[in-house]
Amino acid sequence: MYVATHWPGIERYKPEGGWPVPELETFMHIGVYLGWVATWWWLLSAGGRQVSPAAIRWLVLGGTAYAIFDEASQAVVDRVPAVDDFLANLVGLVAAVIILRTWQCRRSSRKPR
């Protein structure tokens, strides 16, 4: 994640007319942070364990802290930090938590006791 968001001059790789899909960059931010949470969730739930509410809070807190650092530190490599990119990162974090928590709850309610 760090390399992708801190690559100097990355804008030169953008197609001349802009992205073929409007707001593609926003969806990329959402997807990266959704994937970040999903990877941690997968690691935390290894062996069939449930991801605890405390672990979920740490995922959100850690992800939010990293999103702040990610946007704020881009100025060092001549990139432009953007509030809307930060908000897209948060959307990805929250969406992943909602999806995975719902999946975990449904999965655990189906297990025979």
C-alpha positions in Angstrom: 0.0 0.0 0.0 2.8 2.4 0.9 4.6 2.0 -2.4 1.5 2.5 -4.4 0.5 5.7 -2.7 4.0 7.2 -2.4 5.4 6.5 -5.9 6.7 9.9 -7.1 5.2 11.0 -10.4 2.7 8.2 -10.5 0.2 10.6 -12.2 2.2 10.3 -15.4 0.8 6.7 -15.8 -2.8 8.0 -15.9 -4.3 7.7 -19.4 -4.3 11.0 -21.4 -8.1 11.5 -21.3 -8.3 10.4 -17.7 -9.5 7.1 -16.3 -11.9 5.2 -18.5 -14.2 4.7 -15.5 -15.3 7.9 -13.6 -14.0 8.0 -10.0 -11.8 4.9 -10.6 -9.3 6.3 -8.2 -11.9 6.5 -5.4 -12.9 2.8 -6.0 -9.2 1.9 -5.9 -8.9 3.5 -2.5 -12.0 1.7 -1.2 -10.7 -1.6 -2.6 -7.2 -1.4 -1.2 -8.5 -0.7 2.3 -11.2 -3.3 2.0 -8.5 -5.8 1.1 -6.3 -4.6 3.9 -9.1 -5.4 6.5 -10.0 -8.6 4.7 -6.3 -9.8 4.9 -6.1 -9.0 8.7 -9.5 -10.6 9.2 -8.3 -13.8 7.5 -5.2 -13.9 9.7 -7.1 -13.2 12.9 -9.7 -15.9 12.1 -7.2 -18.6 11.3 -8.2 -22.0 12.7 -11.9 -21.1 12.8 -11.5 -18.4 15.5 -14.0 -15.6 15.7 -12.6 -12.1 15.3 -13.4 -10.4 18.6 -15.0 -6.9 19.0 -11.7 -5.7 20.5 -9.8 -6.9 17.4 -12.3 -5.2 15.2 -11.8 -1.9 17.1 -8.1 -2.3 16.6 -8.5 -3.0 12.9 -10.6 0.2 12.5 -8.3 2.3 14.7 -5.1 1.0 13.0 -6.6 1.4 9.5 -7.7 4.9 10.3 -4.3 5.9 11.7 -2.6 4.4 8.7 -5.0 6.3 6.3 -4.1 9.6 8.1 -0.4 8.8 7.8 -0.8 7.7 4.2 -2.5 10.9 3.0 -0.4 13.3 5.2 2.9 11.8 4.1 2.2 12.0 0.4 3.4 15.6 0.3 6.9 14.4 1.0 7.0 12.8 -2.5 5.3 15.6 -4.3 1.9 14.0 -4.3 -1.2 15.8 -3.2 -2.9 14.6 0.0 -6.7 14.6 -0.4 -9.5 14.5 2.2 -11.7 12.7 -0.3 -9.1 9.9 -0.7 -9.0 9.6 3.1 -12.7 9.3 3.3 -12.7 6.7 0.5 -10.1 4.8 2.6 -12.5 4.9 5.6 -15.4 3.7 3.4 -13.3 0.7 2.5 -12.4 0.0 6.1 -16.0 0.2 7.4 -17.5 -1.7 4.4 -15.1 -4.6 5.0 -15.9 -4.7 8.7 -19.6 -4.7 8.1 -19.4 -7.4 5.4 -17.0 -9.6 7.3 -18.8 -9.2 10.7 -22.1 -10.0 9.1 -20.6 -13.1 7.4 -19.0 -14.2 10.7 -22.2 -13.9 12.6 -24.2 -15.8 10.0 -21.6 -18.5 9.8 -21.4 -19.0 13.5 -25.2 -19.1 13.9 -25.4 -22.0 11.4 -22.9 -24.2 13.2 -24.5 -27.1 15.1 -24.2 -26.9 18.9 
